[in-house]
């Protein structure tokens, strides 16, 4: 997976009017979040790392729910 690039104002404007683009943007964000969670899981055994891991997982679940409500599929691997 490529490095995640921040979402720009132009991306947000396009996502408001282009449903397919919005779906790809959400899926790309979920993939980046899951990659970060995996990296954190393998590298930081501290209590702070565990807190960040839990927060990342909670965000991933919420984002997956948003994707599902938008009519798309999640491609979690």
HELIX and SHEET records of a PDB file:
HELIX    1   1 UNK A    9  UNK A   17  1                                   9    
HELIX    2   2 UNK A   19  UNK A   43  1                                  25    
HELIX    3   3 UNK A   47  UNK A   69  1                                  23    
END                                                                             
